C-alpha cells in the first residue's frame, strides 16, 4: 500500500466535517462581522453626537486668543462624564486623562473648519475612540468662523470589546457544536451506507470462496439495493454455469475412467498376443517382422496411456492414496535407473545416508519421468543429484541441452502438452510430467522446472523427509 488513503467511512466523516465547519465558519464569520460593525458604529455615533452637542453649548467664545483659564473652562465642560478630553490652542492645552501625545497625527491634521473626525486608537493598552473637532465662532453678519481651538475626547470601547469578545466566543462555540453535529450525522450516514456495503462485501467474499448459494440482502430501492440485486443475479447465473461445468467435468472424468478401465481387458489380451509376436518377430521375414514389432510397440504405448489416464482420474477424483515406507533415497533412485537401463546414461551423485518416508512406487514414477524427459529432450551428460535440506529431500535432474523456451516452461506440467506438436507418438501423450507433479503434491512436496547457465534444463523435486505434510 502506497500513499495515505481513507476508507469510505473516513471520507464520509471528513466530507461532513469540512462541510459543517465551512458552513459554520461562513455563517458565524459573517454574523460576527456584521454584529461587530453595528456595535462599533452605534458606540461611535453616540460618542460623536454627545461631543457635538456639548461643543454647541460653548458658543460664543468670550475671548480670542483664549487664555489658559478659558481653555480649562472649555475642558471642564467637554470632559464631564467618564470620557477624558483635551482642549488645545496652538501651544496651550488643558484637559485630564488625555495628552497631546495620545492623539494620532493623522487625526489632529484632519481637524479644522468645524469638521468632526474620529479614529480608533489604544490608550494605556485599552481601545478607545478618539474624536476631534474645531470650535467655531458665530460672526455678527451670520455664519461661523474657525477659532483655532481644537477639542479632543476619547471614548473608551472596553464594553464594546467585551461584547465583541462574547460574540467571538459564541461563534467558536457554535462552530464546535456544528462540527460535533456534523460528525454525528456523518457517523449515522456512514452506518446507513456502509452496512449494506459491508454485507455486500461479505457476500462477495463468500462467493469468491466457493459458496455459490450466497445472496445479498436487498433493502429499499436505492442504488445500493440495485447493486445487491445485480450481485444476486450474477451469483445465480454463476451458480448455474459452475454447476453445469462441474457436471460436465464430472461426466468427462467418469468417461475417461470408465473407458480406461474398459480398455484394460482387451489390452491385456493384446499384450499377451504381442508378447508372442515379440518372440516370433525375429523369425518373420521383411515387412512382416517390422509390422509385428510396430504392433508390439504401439500396444505398449496404448497400455501406458491407459494406465496414465487411470492414474489421472484417481487424482481428479481425490482417491489417489499413498503407501509410505522408510526409504534409502540413494538406493531407491539407483533402482529406478537400473530397472530402466539408464545407469550408464546418467551421471549420479547420490550420497548415502539420506532417508525419507515416501511411497516407493510414486517416487519411482516421478524420478523416471524426470530422467526420461532429460534423456529424450536434453543432451548428455544428464546428471541426477540428491541432497537433504532442513527436513526435505531434494532430487535435481539436469542436462546440457538447449533448455526450455519461455513458452514451453509455462506449460511443461500441463496435461497432454507437447513442446513440439509434430512429435512422434512414441514420445508419449504428454501426461508423464503432469502425473509426476501430482505425485509430488500428494506427498506435500513440489516439482519445478527451470533453466541453468549457460544452457540446459533442470527439474527439481522437493519432498518432506519425515512423512507427508
JOJO-V799704 format. One record per residue. RES is the residue in three letters. SS is DSSP state (hx for helix, st for strand, lp for the rest). D_LAST is the distance of its C-alpha to the last C-alpha in whole Angstrom. Layout:
BEGIN
res = [RES RES]
ss = [SS SS]
d_last = [D_LAST D_LAST]
END
This chain:
BEGIN
res = [UNK UNK UNK UNK UNK UNK UNK UNK UNK UNK UNK UNK UNK UNK UNK UNK UNK UNK UNK UNK UNK UNK UNK UNK UNK UNK UNK UNK UNK UNK UNK UNK UNK UNK UNK UNK UNK UNK UNK UNK UNK UNK UNK UNK UNK UNK UNK UNK UNK UNK UNK UNK UNK UNK UNK UNK UNK UNK UNK UNK UNK UNK UNK UNK UNK UNK UNK UNK UNK UNK UNK UNK UNK UNK UNK UNK UNK UNK UNK UNK UNK UNK UNK UNK UNK UNK UNK UNK UNK UNK UNK UNK UNK UNK UNK UNK UNK UNK UNK UNK UNK UNK UNK UNK UNK UNK UNK UNK UNK UNK UNK UNK UNK UNK UNK UNK UNK UNK UNK UNK UNK UNK UNK UNK UNK UNK UNK UNK UNK UNK UNK UNK UNK UNK UNK UNK UNK UNK UNK UNK UNK UNK UNK UNK UNK UNK UNK UNK UNK UNK UNK UNK UNK UNK UNK UNK UNK UNK UNK UNK UNK UNK UNK UNK UNK UNK UNK UNK UNK UNK UNK UNK UNK UNK UNK UNK UNK UNK UNK UNK UNK UNK UNK UNK UNK UNK UNK UNK UNK UNK UNK UNK UNK UNK UNK UNK UNK UNK UNK UNK UNK UNK UNK UNK UNK UNK UNK UNK UNK UNK UNK UNK UNK UNK UNK UNK UNK UNK UNK UNK UNK UNK UNK UNK UNK UNK UNK UNK UNK UNK UNK UNK UNK UNK UNK UNK UNK UNK UNK UNK UNK UNK UNK UNK UNK UNK UNK UNK UNK UNK UNK UNK UNK UNK UNK UNK UNK UNK UNK UNK UNK UNK UNK UNK UNK UNK UNK UNK UNK UNK UNK UNK UNK UNK UNK UNK UNK UNK UNK UNK UNK UNK UNK UNK UNK UNK UNK UNK UNK UNK UNK UNK UNK UNK UNK UNK UNK UNK UNK UNK UNK UNK UNK UNK UNK UNK UNK UNK UNK UNK UNK UNK UNK UNK UNK UNK UNK UNK UNK UNK UNK UNK UNK UNK UNK UNK UNK UNK UNK UNK UNK UNK UNK UNK UNK UNK UNK UNK UNK UNK UNK UNK UNK UNK UNK UNK UNK UNK UNK UNK UNK UNK UNK UNK UNK UNK UNK UNK UNK UNK UNK UNK UNK UNK UNK UNK UNK UNK UNK UNK UNK UNK UNK UNK UNK UNK UNK UNK UNK UNK UNK UNK UNK UNK UNK UNK UNK UNK UNK UNK UNK UNK UNK UNK UNK UNK UNK UNK UNK UNK UNK UNK UNK UNK UNK UNK UNK UNK UNK UNK UNK UNK UNK UNK UNK UNK UNK UNK UNK UNK UNK UNK UNK UNK UNK UNK UNK UNK UNK UNK UNK UNK UNK UNK UNK UNK UNK UNK UNK UNK UNK UNK UNK UNK UNK UNK UNK UNK UNK UNK UNK UNK UNK UNK UNK UNK UNK UNK UNK UNK UNK UNK UNK UNK UNK UNK UNK UNK UNK]
ss = [lp lp lp lp lp lp lp hx hx hx hx hx hx hx hx hx hx hx hx hx hx hx hx hx hx hx hx hx hx hx hx hx hx hx hx hx hx hx hx hx hx hx hx hx hx hx hx hx hx hx hx hx hx hx hx hx lp lp lp lp lp lp lp lp lp lp lp hx hx hx hx hx hx hx hx hx hx hx lp lp lp lp lp lp st st st st st lp lp st st st st st lp lp lp hx hx hx lp lp hx hx hx hx hx hx lp lp lp lp lp lp st st st st st st st lp lp st st st st st st st st st st st st st lp lp lp lp lp st st st st st st st st st st st st st lp hx hx hx hx hx hx hx hx hx hx hx hx hx hx hx hx hx hx hx hx hx hx hx hx hx hx hx hx hx hx hx hx hx hx hx hx hx hx hx hx hx hx hx hx hx hx hx hx hx hx hx lp lp lp lp lp lp lp lp lp lp lp lp lp lp hx hx hx hx hx hx hx hx hx hx hx hx hx hx hx hx hx hx hx hx hx hx hx hx hx hx hx hx hx hx hx hx hx hx hx hx hx hx hx hx hx hx hx hx hx hx hx hx hx hx hx hx hx hx hx hx hx hx hx lp lp lp lp hx hx hx hx hx hx hx hx hx hx hx hx hx hx hx hx hx hx hx hx hx hx hx hx hx hx hx hx hx hx hx hx lp lp lp lp lp lp st st st st st hx hx hx hx hx hx hx hx hx hx hx lp lp lp lp lp lp st st st st st lp lp lp lp st st st st st hx hx hx hx hx hx hx hx hx hx hx hx hx hx hx hx hx hx lp lp lp lp st st st st st st st st lp lp st st st st st st st lp lp lp lp lp lp lp hx hx hx hx lp lp lp lp lp lp lp lp lp lp lp lp lp lp lp hx hx hx lp lp lp lp hx hx hx hx hx hx hx hx hx hx hx lp lp lp st st st st st st lp lp lp lp lp st st st st st st st st lp lp lp lp lp]
d_last = [33 37 40 41 40 41 40 42 43 44 46 48 49 50 52 54 54 56 58 59 60 62 64 65 66 68 70 70 71 74 75 75 77 79 80 80 83 85 85 86 89 90 91 92 94 96 96 98 100 101 102 104 106 107 108 110 112 113 116 118 118 121 121 120 118 117 118 115 116 116 112 111 113 111 108 109 109 106 104 104 101 98 98 99 101 103 106 107 110 110 110 111 108 108 105 102 99 98 99 100 97 95 96 94 96 95 96 100 100 100 102 106 108 107 104 101 98 95 91 89 88 87 90 88 85 86 86 90 91 94 97 100 103 107 110 112 116 118 121 125 125 121 118 116 116 113 114 111 110 106 105 101 99 95 94 91 88 86 86 84 82 81 81 79 76 76 75 72 71 71 69 66 66 66 63 61 62 61 58 56 58 56 53 53 54 51 48 50 50 46 45 47 45 42 41 41 39 36 36 36 33 31 32 31 28 27 29 26 23 24 27 30 32 32 36 38 41 44 47 50 51 51 48 45 46 46 43 41 43 42 38 39 41 38 35 37 37 34 33 35 34 31 31 33 31 28 31 32 28 28 31 30 27 29 32 30 28 31 33 31 31 35 35 34 37 39 37 37 41 41 39 41 44 43 42 46 47 45 47 50 49 51 54 54 57 56 54 53 51 49 49 48 45 44 44 41 39 39 38 35 34 34 32 30 30 30 27 25 26 25 21 21 23 20 17 20 20 16 17 15 14 12 14 12 15 15 17 19 18 22 23 21 22 25 25 24 27 30 29 30 33 31 31 35 34 30 31 28 26 24 24 24 22 18 16 13 11 11 13 17 18 16 16 19 20 18 20 23 23 22 25 27 27 28 31 32 32 32 35 35 34 30 28 25 23 20 19 16 15 14 11 11 13 15 18 21 23 26 30 33 34 35 31 30 32 31 31 30 27 26 26 25 22 24 25 28 29 31 32 36 37 40 37 38 37 36 33 31 30 28 25 23 21 20 19 17 15 14 13 11 9 9 7 5 8 11 15 18 22 24 28 29 32 35 34 31 28 24 21 18 15 12 9 7 10 9 6 4 0]
END
